């Protein structure tokens, strides 16, 4: 049975309310991504389209980095797939909670627009997930992400080089903010971060005659595999 918007209006506007803080954060982060898109040779419009089609900071960062070093299409596709692979698990989790009578086209929309934060606020609600709540969150969050990239790319074209470089630091600050607290709280994550830095340094030597794109893919797969082998999860909890 098709949903009627009039019956789901309140939950839809609740989603919009909960999506506003996410939208503000998205705009700030994607603004920095827009600057990186410009430095990688993309136009503001191309940056906007990239953010609309790929709602993921890690995936876009990896993609823009690969474009900047003139990687092949295959390399860009593979690293983006690896960086965004977590969404496969999020989608599976969402499929177990979403209302059983949800129309297929609603599911397709959610599948395309699903992000870490949209998943988090949707899955945290009690009971079955009403897609109209998720639509409300997406309605404000997704445009903020796309247009943040667009305006960041414009700023990258008109602002002084030093100021653009200062804005670019914000993106690295985002990744540091993700890594440091997790590494301080869990020695296993600290070990993997240390291994990541070490292998990245070793692979930077010139005797590794492979492209930067292949290096990134290899390091991502190797370090992820090491984490799965030596620090496996059992029922969502790290094995002690």
N, C-alpha and C positions, 0 to 999 in steps of 0.2 A: 504493500500500500504506500502510495506517495505521501510524503510529509506535507503538511500545510504550514506555510510560514506563520500564519496567524496563531497557530497552536504552539509554535516554538519561538515566538518573538522574544519572550523574556530571557530564555536561555541564550539566544543569539546575542542580545545586548550585554548579557553577563560576560560572554566570550570577548566582546569588544572591550569591555572594561578591563578584563584581565590581560588583554593583548596590548594595551597602551604602554605599560612599562617595558614589555618585550620590544615594542616598536621603537621606543627611544634608544634602547641598547643597540638594536639592529642598525639604526641610522648612524650611530657613532662608529660602530665597527666597520660597516660597509662603506662609510666615507673614506676610511683608510684603504679599504680594498679598491675603491675607485681610483685613488691616487696610484696604487700599484698597477691597476689596469692601464693607466696612461703611461706609466714607465715601461710597461710591457709592449707598448705600441698599439693599444686598442683605443678606439674612439669612445666618447661618452655614451653614445647610443649602443655600441657593442658591449660596453660594460653593463649597461642597464639590462640588455637582453641576457647576458651571461648570468646576472644575478636573478633574473626572473626564472630562468630555466634550471639554475643550480643553486638552490637555497641552502648553501652550506659554506661557512667561512673556510674550513679546512680544505674542502674540495676546490673552492675558487682560488684560494691561496696557492694550492698545489698547481692548479691549472695555469694561473697567471705566471707563476714561477717557471713553468715549463715553456710557456710561450716566450717569455723573456730570453730564454737560452736557445730559442729556435728548435725546440724538440719536434719530433714527428707527430702526426695525428694519433698514431697508435700509442705512442708513449703518453701523450696527454690523456687519451681515453682510459688507459690502464691505470695511471696514477689517480685519476679522478674516481674511477670505480673503487679502487682500494681505499682511498680517503673517505669515501661515502658509504662504505660497506656496512657501517653500523646501522644505517637506515633500513637494511633488510631485517635486522632483528627488531627494530622499533615497529616496523610495519606488521611483523608477525604478532608482536604483543598487542598492538592496536586491534588487529583482526579478531582477537579473542575477547575483546571488551566492547567492541562497537555493536550497536543495536542490530539484531538479526534481520530486521526488515528495512535496513538502510538500502536505498537504491544504488545500483552499481555505479552510476555516473557520479554519485556523491563519494563513493569509495575511491574512484579514480582521482577526483579532485584532492581529497585528503592525502592520497598516496604521493601525488606530485608535490604538494605544498608542505609535507611533513618536515619539521625540523626538530632539533633537540628540545628547544623551549616549548614549542607547540605540543610535542609529545608529552613533555613533563606535566604541563598544566592540564592536558586532556586526560592523561592516565591517572592523575591524582584525584580526579573527581570520583565520588562513590557511585557504585552501580554501573550500568551500561553507559557507554559514551554516546551522547546525543551529538550527531554530526553538526548540528547547528551551533553548538557551543564552539566546536573546533573551527567552523567557518567564521565565527565572530572574531576569534583570535587571529586567524589568518588574514581577515579583511584589513586589519590595521598593521599587522606585523610584516606581511609580504611586501606591500608597497613601500614601507619604510626601508626595507632591505634593498629593494631594486633602485629606488630613487636616491638612497644614500650613496650607492655606488655611482649613479649618474652624476650627482652633484660633486662627489669626490673627484671623479674624472675631470669634470669641468675645472674644478679648483686646481687640479694638477697641471692644467694647461695655462692658467693665468696667474697663479700665485708665484712668488719668487722661489727659486730652487731651494734656498735654505729653509724656507717655511714648509715647503712640500716635504723635504727630508725630515723635518720635525714632526709633521703629521704622520709620516710613514712609520715612525717609531711606535705609534699607538698600536699598530697591528702586532708588532713584536711584543709589546707590553701585554696584549691580550693573551698571547700564547704563554708568556712568562707567568701571568696571573693564573693560568690553568695548571701549569706544570708545578710551580713551586709549592702551593698548599698541599697538593696531592703527594708530592715527593716528601714533604716534611711529615705527613701523616702516615706514610706507608713506605718502609724500607725497600720493598720489592719494586715499587714505582721508581724510587730513587736509583736503584740499581739499573733498571732499564733505561732511565734517562741518561745515566752515566755511560752506559754501553752505547747508546745512541750518539752521544757527543763524540765518544772515542772512535766509533766506526766511521762517522761522518768525516772526522779529521783524517783518518787513515785513507779513506777513499778519495780524499782530495789530492793525494799525491799523483803526479803526472804518469807514473808507470801503470796506472789503471787506465788502459786505453779503451774506455767505454764512455758513452755520452753522459752528460749530467742527468738527463731524464732516466736512463737505465739505472744509474747509481741510486737515484731517489726511490725508484720502484724496488730495487734489490734490498736497500736498507729498510724500507717499510715492511717488506715481507719477512726478512730475516729477523728483525727485532720483534715483530709481532709473534712470529713462530717461537722465538726464544721465551717470550713471556708466557705463551700458551703451554709450552713444554715444562718449564721450570716452576711457573707459578700458576697452575691451572685453577679454574673456578669450579666449585661444587655447589650446585643449586644457588648460583649467584653470589657465593661467598668465597673469598680467596682461600685456597688450601693452605693451612698452616703447616 
